[in-house]
Amino acid sequence: EAGVVQSPRYKIIEKKQPVAFWCNPISGHNTLYWYLQNLGQGPELLIRYENEEAVDDSQLPKDRFSAERLKGVDSTLKIQPAELGDSAVYLCASSRLAGEEAFFGQGTRLTVV
Amino acid sequence: AQSVTQLGSHVSVSEGALVLLRCNYSSSVPPYLFWYVQYPNQGLQLLLKYTTGATLVKGINGFEAEFKKSETSFHLTKPSAHMSDAAEYFCAVRGIGGNNRLAFGKGNQVVVIP
Protein backbone atom coordinates (compact mmCIF):
# COMPACT_ATOMS: atom_id res chain seq x y z
CA GLU A 1 0.00 0.00 0.00
CA ALA A 2 1.38 3.37 -0.98
CA GLY A 3 1.94 5.83 1.82
CA VAL A 4 1.18 9.53 1.94
CA VAL A 5 2.84 11.19 -1.04
CA GLN A 6 3.94 14.81 -0.99
CA SER A 7 5.52 16.94 -3.65
CA PRO A 8 7.81 18.63 -4.13
CA ARG A 9 10.32 17.38 -1.54
CA TYR A 10 12.26 20.62 -1.61
CA LYS A 11 11.37 24.11 -2.73
CA ILE A 12 13.40 27.32 -2.74
CA ILE A 13 11.64 30.56 -3.57
CA GLU A 14 12.21 34.25 -3.15
CA LYS A 15 10.14 36.14 -0.62
CA LYS A 16 6.84 37.55 -1.86
CA GLN A 17 6.52 34.75 -4.39
CA PRO A 18 3.69 32.21 -4.26
CA VAL A 19 4.25 28.53 -3.57
CA ALA A 20 2.05 25.44 -3.50
CA PHE A 21 2.43 22.02 -1.95
CA TRP A 22 0.55 18.91 -2.98
CA CYS A 23 -0.48 15.89 -0.94
CA ASN A 24 -1.99 12.57 -1.93
CA PRO A 25 -3.22 10.70 1.16
CA ILE A 26 -3.47 6.97 1.63
CA SER A 27 -6.39 5.53 -0.33
CA GLY A 28 -9.54 5.38 1.76
CA HIS A 29 -8.33 7.83 4.39
CA ASN A 30 -11.02 10.39 5.07
CA THR A 31 -9.04 12.64 7.37
CA LEU A 32 -6.19 14.76 6.03
CA TYR A 33 -3.88 17.05 7.99
CA TRP A 34 -1.36 19.73 7.11
CA TYR A 35 1.30 20.38 9.73
CA LEU A 36 4.07 22.96 9.93
CA GLN A 37 7.37 21.85 11.48
CA ASN A 38 9.99 24.41 12.34
CA LEU A 39 13.56 23.33 12.95
CA GLY A 40 13.92 21.68 16.33
CA GLN A 41 10.19 21.81 17.03
CA GLY A 42 7.29 19.41 16.95
CA PRO A 43 4.71 19.59 14.17
CA GLU A 44 1.95 22.16 14.59
CA LEU A 45 -1.42 21.66 12.99
CA LEU A 46 -2.38 24.09 10.25
CA ILE A 47 -5.59 22.53 9.02
CA ARG A 48 -7.55 19.28 9.25
CA TYR A 49 -10.03 18.00 6.69
CA GLU A 50 -12.78 15.45 7.10
CA ASN A 51 -13.39 14.46 3.49
CA GLU A 52 -13.61 17.79 1.66
CA GLU A 53 -14.63 19.85 4.69
CA ALA A 54 -12.08 21.85 6.67
CA VAL A 55 -13.13 21.09 10.25
CA ASP A 56 -10.18 22.64 12.09
CA ASP A 57 -8.39 25.59 10.48
CA SER A 58 -8.01 27.84 13.49
CA GLN A 59 -4.21 27.69 13.24
CA LEU A 60 -4.04 28.55 9.54
CA PRO A 61 -2.81 32.12 8.87
CA LYS A 62 -5.59 32.94 6.47
CA ASP A 63 -4.11 36.20 5.27
CA ARG A 64 -1.50 34.34 3.24
CA PHE A 65 -2.22 30.64 3.55
CA SER A 66 -4.98 28.72 1.82
CA ALA A 67 -5.79 25.07 1.38
CA GLU A 68 -8.23 22.98 -0.53
CA ARG A 69 -9.21 19.36 -0.77
CA LEU A 70 -11.37 18.96 -3.79
CA LYS A 71 -13.32 15.72 -4.05
CA GLY A 72 -12.07 14.74 -0.61
CA VAL A 73 -8.85 13.12 -1.83
CA ASP A 74 -5.78 15.14 -2.84
CA SER A 75 -5.03 18.40 -1.13
CA THR A 76 -3.08 21.54 -1.95
CA LEU A 77 -1.62 24.04 0.50
CA LYS A 78 -0.71 27.45 -0.87
CA ILE A 79 1.22 30.41 0.49
CA GLN A 80 0.91 33.77 -1.20
CA PRO A 81 3.00 35.78 -0.71
CA ALA A 82 5.72 33.81 1.06
CA GLU A 83 7.74 35.42 3.85
CA LEU A 84 11.18 34.54 5.21
CA GLY A 85 9.58 33.15 8.36
CA ASP A 86 7.66 30.58 6.33
CA SER A 87 10.84 28.56 5.84
CA ALA A 88 10.01 25.20 7.43
CA VAL A 89 8.96 21.67 6.64
CA TYR A 90 5.33 21.22 5.67
CA LEU A 91 4.00 17.79 6.54
CA CYS A 92 0.87 16.14 5.26
CA ALA A 93 -0.73 13.25 7.11
CA SER A 94 -3.85 11.16 6.75
CA SER A 95 -5.90 8.78 8.85
CA ARG A 96 -8.80 6.51 8.08
CA LEU A 97 -10.92 8.17 10.70
CA ALA A 98 -10.28 11.24 12.81
CA GLY A 99 -9.55 9.31 15.99
CA GLU A 100 -7.10 6.85 14.49
CA GLU A 101 -3.36 7.08 14.05
CA ALA A 102 -2.07 9.49 11.45
CA PHE A 103 0.35 8.42 8.72
CA PHE A 104 2.80 11.08 7.57
CA GLY A 105 4.36 11.91 4.25
CA GLN A 106 8.05 12.81 3.92
CA GLY A 107 7.29 16.50 3.93
CA THR A 108 8.19 19.46 1.77
CA ARG A 109 11.11 21.53 2.93
CA LEU A 110 10.51 25.16 2.00
CA THR A 111 13.29 27.72 1.99
CA VAL A 112 12.34 31.35 1.43
CA VAL A 113 15.26 33.59 0.51
CA ALA B 1 -7.07 21.70 24.85
CA GLN B 2 -4.58 18.89 24.94
CA SER B 3 -0.85 19.55 25.26
CA VAL B 4 2.36 17.60 25.68
CA THR B 5 5.58 18.35 27.53
CA GLN B 6 8.85 16.71 26.59
CA LEU B 7 11.83 17.87 28.61
CA GLY B 8 15.42 17.90 27.41
CA SER B 9 15.65 18.53 23.69
CA HIS B 10 18.80 16.40 23.33
CA VAL B 11 19.28 13.04 24.99
CA SER B 12 22.57 11.16 24.82
CA VAL B 13 22.65 7.45 25.57
CA SER B 14 25.42 4.88 25.32
CA GLU B 15 24.95 1.95 23.00
CA GLY B 16 23.42 -0.90 25.01
CA ALA B 17 22.11 1.39 27.75
CA LEU B 18 18.51 2.12 28.67
CA VAL B 19 16.66 4.68 26.60
CA LEU B 20 14.15 6.73 28.61
CA LEU B 21 12.21 9.60 27.08
CA ARG B 22 9.72 11.40 29.28
CA CYS B 23 6.33 12.65 28.19
CA ASN B 24 3.70 14.35 30.31
CA TYR B 25 0.37 15.42 28.93
CA SER B 26 -2.51 17.60 29.91
CA SER B 27 -6.00 16.72 28.85
CA SER B 28 -9.43 17.26 30.29
CA VAL B 29 -10.48 13.78 29.24
CA PRO B 30 -8.62 10.46 28.97
CA PRO B 31 -6.63 10.93 25.79
CA TYR B 32 -5.15 8.85 23.06
CA LEU B 33 -1.34 8.96 23.29
CA PHE B 34 1.30 8.34 20.65
CA TRP B 35 5.04 8.19 20.18
CA TYR B 36 6.43 8.96 16.74
CA VAL B 37 10.01 8.70 15.47
CA GLN B 38 11.50 10.90 12.76
CA TYR B 39 14.70 10.02 10.95
CA PRO B 40 16.63 12.76 9.08
CA ASN B 41 14.74 14.09 6.06
CA GLN B 42 11.88 11.68 6.67
CA GLY B 43 8.30 11.98 7.79
CA LEU B 44 7.07 10.80 11.16
CA GLN B 45 6.62 7.09 11.76
CA LEU B 46 4.39 5.70 14.48
CA LEU B 47 6.28 3.80 17.19
CA LEU B 48 3.34 2.92 19.41
CA LYS B 49 0.01 4.19 20.67
CA TYR B 50 -2.26 3.97 23.67
CA THR B 51 -6.02 4.18 23.23
CA THR B 52 -7.71 1.97 25.79
CA GLY B 53 -7.01 -1.26 27.63
CA ALA B 54 -3.56 -2.39 28.74
CA THR B 55 -1.51 0.52 30.01
CA LEU B 56 1.82 -0.98 28.96
CA VAL B 57 2.08 -0.67 25.22
CA LYS B 58 4.69 -2.37 23.07
CA GLY B 59 5.76 -0.87 19.77
CA ILE B 60 8.19 -1.41 16.96
CA ASN B 61 11.97 -1.66 17.29
CA GLY B 62 11.80 -2.87 20.90
CA PHE B 63 10.23 0.30 22.32
CA GLU B 64 7.47 0.34 24.88
CA ALA B 65 5.58 2.96 26.86
CA GLU B 66 3.41 2.94 29.93
CA PHE B 67 0.33 5.10 30.39
CA LYS B 68 0.08 6.32 33.98
CA LYS B 69 -3.09 8.30 34.49
CA SER B 70 -2.20 9.33 38.05
CA GLU B 71 1.04 10.87 36.82
CA THR B 72 -0.37 12.06 33.45
CA SER B 73 2.66 10.45 31.86
CA PHE B 74 3.47 8.26 28.88
CA HIS B 75 7.23 7.69 29.07
CA LEU B 76 9.00 5.80 26.29
CA THR B 77 11.64 3.19 27.07
CA LYS B 78 13.91 0.71 25.35
CA PRO B 79 16.11 -1.61 27.43
CA SER B 80 19.15 -1.49 25.16
CA ALA B 81 19.96 1.33 22.76
CA HIS B 82 21.16 0.59 19.28
CA MET B 83 22.99 2.92 16.93
CA SER B 84 19.97 2.85 14.62
CA ASP B 85 17.85 4.43 17.39
CA ALA B 86 19.49 7.79 16.74
CA ALA B 87 16.57 9.96 15.63
CA GLU B 88 14.06 12.49 16.89
CA TYR B 89 11.18 11.26 18.99
CA PHE B 90 7.85 13.02 19.45
CA CYS B 91 5.13 12.38 21.96
CA ALA B 92 1.63 13.34 20.85
CA VAL B 93 -1.81 13.49 22.43
CA ARG B 94 -5.24 13.48 20.87
CA GLY B 95 -8.50 14.25 22.57
CA ILE B 96 -11.56 12.13 22.21
CA GLY B 97 -14.86 13.28 20.79
CA GLY B 98 -15.28 16.76 19.39
CA ASN B 99 -11.66 17.82 19.59
CA ASN B 100 -9.57 15.40 17.58
CA ARG B 101 -6.56 17.66 17.20
CA LEU B 102 -3.28 15.73 17.41
CA ALA B 103 -0.89 17.87 19.45
CA PHE B 104 2.85 17.17 19.50
CA GLY B 105 5.57 17.86 22.02
CA LYS B 106 8.78 19.61 20.99
CA GLY B 107 10.63 16.35 20.57
CA ASN B 108 13.78 14.67 21.87
CA GLN B 109 16.83 14.32 19.66
CA VAL B 110 18.44 11.02 20.68
CA VAL B 111 22.15 10.58 20.15
CA VAL B 112 23.60 7.10 20.62
CA ILE B 113 27.23 6.99 21.73
CA PRO B 114 29.20 3.94 20.64
Interface residues (C-beta under 8 A of the other chain):
Chain A: V4 T31 Y33 G40 Q41 G42 P43 E44 L45 R48 D56 L91 A93 A98 G99 E101 A102 F103 F104 G105 Q106 G107 R109
Chain B: V4 Q6 S9 Y32 F34 Y36 N41 Q42 G43 L44 Q45 L46 K49 F90 A92 R94 I96 N100 R101 L102 A103 F104 G105 K106 G107 Q109
